[in-house]
């Protein structure tokens, strides 16, 4: 999810997919916070990464592990709505 999507997008997406018979999905929000003129540097050297997830989400656990291994980052864990 991008940080510019409206709050509630993840909840709506999960509801719609469930209604369509797609089954339960894990939704993880990992928004980017990039400043104009320094986006590449912000992406390559963030001071933190925010991960929004439902409590106990296997997808959230996997995302945290991947980011820690890949970049050695400080991760901020929150719920999906608060991540934006």
Secondary structure, DSSP 8 states (H G I E B T S, - for coil): --TTS-TTHHHHHHHHHHHTT-------B------TT-HHHHHHT-S-EEEE--TT-HHHHHHHHHHHHHH---EEEE-HHHH-
